[in-house]
């Protein structure tokens, strides 16, 4: 995977935006992403522009914005990035998620499996885990619980074997718990959700803690 140079000022603003997202401060995070876009445009730096638009698309998506808005920003990012760069692969993963929400599962799976193949070919284990987690979400949305479980399990095994990646580790546990709940395995769902909460509490991930709390309420119904 090729890494394109990102302007330091853009990188700093995107790092701040990422930290704000973890604290559920989506409005301020969006402001930081827009600042990054303006800086990239002023400097006429295409890779930075692509990274900034991807960040904005991701913020919209994670804050519950419309799929149309998230897709528009992701498309702008895609137009400004080179194939198989880090930003390109992130954009493809996000667009696949958006397509799944719109019910276009075939295209979502095709995009994701293509990216997964690239990560296998380049021996990028962390990239494999991220795509496997995303595929689990897509298959779960499709109702293919067997494939979703296989993808979540594979992603979880990778996260447990790598250097700590707490945000994605907690995320896959949260999703895996949701799958188990849908399969009526409440004990396993609770186990995964509590593991996710422990990671979130240890790292100050307020948005994950909130999601776990909401999920745990389902067990009381």
N, C-alpha and C positions, 0 to 999 in steps of 0.2 A: 504494500500500500504506500502510495506516495503522499508525503506531507508537504503542503504548500506553506510558504512563509506568510504569516499573518502580522500586520502592523502591531507594534507593541501597544499603542493606544487603544486599538480595537480589541486586542487580546485582553487587556486589563478591564475594559468595560464589559466584555462578555463573561469574564470570570466573576465580576461583581454581579452581573445578571444571574448567573448560575447559582451563586450563593443566596441571592434574594429569592429565587424560586424555591430553594430548600426550606426557606422560612415562610413560604406562602405569600411573599410580598410580590405578587404578580404585576401590579400596576407599575411599581418602581423598576422591576426587572425589565418590563417592556420599554420603559423610558431609557434604560441603559442600552438596550439593544438598538433602539432608534438612534441614540447618540453614536453607537458604533457604525451604523449604516451611514450616517452623515459624515463621519470622519473618513470612512472608506471611500465614499463618493468624492469628498474634497481632495483626497490624495490619489484618486483615480486608480485604486488598487483592487483589482478584480477578485483575487483570492480572499481578501478581507471582506469584500462586499458579499461574496457567497457565504462565508462563515457567519456574518452578521445577520443575513436574511434567514439562514437556517436557524440561528438562535431565536429570532423573532417568531418564526413558524412554530418552533418547539414550545416557546412560552405560550403562544396562543393555544396550542393543542393541549398543553398540560394544565392550563388555567380554565379549561372548559369552554374555550371559544368555538366558533363555528368551524366545521371542516372546510368550508369554502375559503374562509380567510386564511386558515393554516395552509391549505393547499396552494393558495395564491402566492404566499410568501415562500413556500418550499419550491415552487416552480421558478421563481425569480432566482433563488439560490442555485437551482439546477442549471439555469441558463448561464451562470457565471462561474461554474466550476469545471475542472477537467475530469475525465473519466477515471474512476478507481482511485481518486484522492480520498483522504479522510472525510472531507466535507461531502463529496459526492456519495459515498457509501452511507453516511448518516442521513443525507437527504432522501436517498432511495428507501431507506428503512422507514423513515417518517411517512413518505408518500404511500408506502405499502400499508401502513397502519390506517391512514386516512381512507384508502380504497376499501379496506376491510369494513370500516364503519359505514361506508356507503353501500355495503353489500356486494362489492366487486371482489369476492374472495379469490377467484381464479387469478386475477391480475396481481392481487396482493401476495399470494403464495408464490407466483412466478417471480416477481421482483425480489422477494426475500430469499427464495432458494438460489437465485442467481448470485445474490450477494454472498450467501453462505458458501457457495461453490468457490467463489473468489477467495474468501477467507481461508478455506481449507487448502486451496492451491498455494497460498502465500504463507501458510502455517501461522496465521494470526489467531491465536487461541481466544484472546479476549473478544475479538470481533465475532468469532464463532458463537461465543456465549451470548453476546448481545442479540445476534440474529436469531438464535435458538429461542431465546426468551420472547422475542417479537413474534416468531412463528407460533409459539405456544398460545399467545394472545389471539392471533388470527384464527387458528384452528378452533380455539374455545368459542370465539364469536360465531364461527361457522357451525358449531355444534358437534364437531369431530373431537370428542373428549379423549379418545384413545391417542390420536396423534398429538393433541395438546399436552397430554401427560408425558409422552415420550420426549417432546421438545423441552418442556419445563424441567424434567428430570435431568436431561443432558446438560442444560444450561446450569442447573444448580450444582451438578458435579464439577463443572468447570470453575464456577465462582468459589466453591469450597477449596479448590486446589490451587488457585492463583493467589498472588499477592492481594491483600484486602482491597475490595471494590465494594464498599458498604452500600452505596446507593443502589447499584444494580442487584447486589445480593439480596437486599431487603425487598427490592421490587419484584424479583422472581418468586420469593417466598410469599409475598402478598398475592400474586397472581395464582400461584400453585394452590394456595389456600382457597381461593375463590373457586378454582376447578373442583377441589375436593368437596367444597360445600355444595356445588351443583350436582356432584355425584352422590350427595347425601352421606358423605363420610365426615361427619361433624367433628369427630375427635382429631382426625388428621388436619382438617381445616384449621381448627383451633391451634394445633401444634405449630403449623407453618406461620399463622398470623402472629403468634406470640414470639416466635423467632424473629420475624420481621420487626416487631415492636422493640425487641431488645436491641437490635442493631440500630434502629432509628433513634432510640433514646440515647444510646452511646455516642451518637454522632450529631445529635441535635436536628434530626430531619423532621421538622414539624409536620410537613405535608404527609409523610408516611405514617406518623403517629395518628394523625387525624383519620387517614384512610383505614388504619387498623381498628381504631375505635368504632368507626362506622360499620366495619365488617363484623366485629365482635357483637354488635347489637343484633345482628341477624341470628346469632346463636340463641338469643333470648326469646325469640318469637315462637 
